[in-house]
Amino acid sequence: MTSEIVKLAHRRAFLQRSAALGGVGLLGGCATTGQGAGISGFAAPPPLAPIKARTDRITGITVCLRPFRAAGPRIEAEAVGDKLVVHNYGHGGSGWSLSWGSGLNALKIALAGGERDIAVIGCGALGLTAATLAQRAGCRVTIYAKDRAPDARSARATGVWSPDSRIALDSAVSAAFPAQWEEMARRSFRIHQQYLGLADRPVEWTDRYMLADAPSQGRAPQPMDFAHYEARIRDLTPPSEAVAAGQHPFPVAHVRRASLPMFNINAYGRMLTNDFLLNGGRIETVEFHTPADLAALKQKVVINCTGYGARALWKDESIVPVRGQIAWLIPQAEVTYGIYYKGVGTLSRPDGMVVQNSGPDESYGYNDANEAPDRAEADAAIATIAPLFQPRA
């Protein structure tokens, strides 16, 4: 009898502690979730701050030419005089996302002969990560580049996690490429996560809202067969979820929310550069006009990370420019999410609110090498999303 009384006393104490802590959540299976409704015992999430989508808040317009190759990135070795040149370029719109995995593949080729004094050409996303990886492997590394971050082309990217954005054409890749891509994406994802929680937030997770006035009909027919491999790494990020009416502030019929990584590129590039220099790396300002110019380098092994610049330097016409333009609005620290609506996407970064028109399909900007800012395009992109944030009667 005494033991039963003790058990009942313990049970009563447990329930009292559970109630004090919002016990519905602790007991499991009884709680309900929902945006805005909250979970019993927890505060509801704060409302979303509106984006100030106005053209008078434009602080600048930048253009980036994505280096697209139908067969995918070029990661292979070539002899140039007495140099071993390991190419690592042609990543389309996936340079930042695939940079670490791609760099590891290039470095493996570069170190195969035992050389430990390495040159890297290019100081953008691919160059900085390849140089960092070579340092971590115990190499002496010198970066040679015409432009440094934040002036390199890849510094003009949006900063979204997009590992298969204009990465290749299904009809042009080798049978082995999808698995190679997956390996690069998974390796890159793991290393990117090591930069979470650091000062200046070089990498962070944010929510994106996909907005539509009508139900999704799936992926629309495309004029080009760009490869899509997101299904191979679906386990890396949570699935998107429908957000019910009344649980979001957007004046549209259909909303989905996803959590995805993003890169604060200015902070990320500065951190990579500073870490590289603090670890004994050197950066020299050099412009190469032909492969023969590499003869002046003392290093025997060169990792070529010149991105779109490889089209001119290596006369590689397999590289096709895909133009992308960003309108930069005054930063809004209170906005912690991004949206995608009618082909226009936004991303809130510490250095500005990104507004980009992605066009009606993925071929938008294909084979367009014009790097001049287009104010009319910027104004139209902002006008597309502005109604989402206007007061409703």
Secondary structure, 3 states (H helix, E strand, C coil): CHHHHHHHHHHHHHHHHHHHCCHHHHHCCCCCCCCCCCCCCCCCCCCCCCCCCCHHHEEEEEEEEEEEECCCCEEEEEEECCEEEEEEECCCCCHHHHHHHHHHHHHHHHCCCCCCEEEEECCCHHHHHHHHHHHHCCCEEEEEECCCCCCCHHHHCCCECCCCCCCCECCCCCCCHHHHHHHHHHHHHHHHHHHECCCCCCEEEEEEEEEECCCCCCCCCCCCCECCCHHHHHHHCCCCEECCCCCCCCCCCEEEEEEEEEECHHHHHHHHHHHHHHCCCEEEECCCCCHHHHHHCCCCEEEECCHHHHHHHCCCCCEEEEEEEEEEECCCCCCCEEEEECCEEEEEECCEEEEEECCCCCCCCECCCCCCCCHHHHHHHHHHHHHHHCCCC
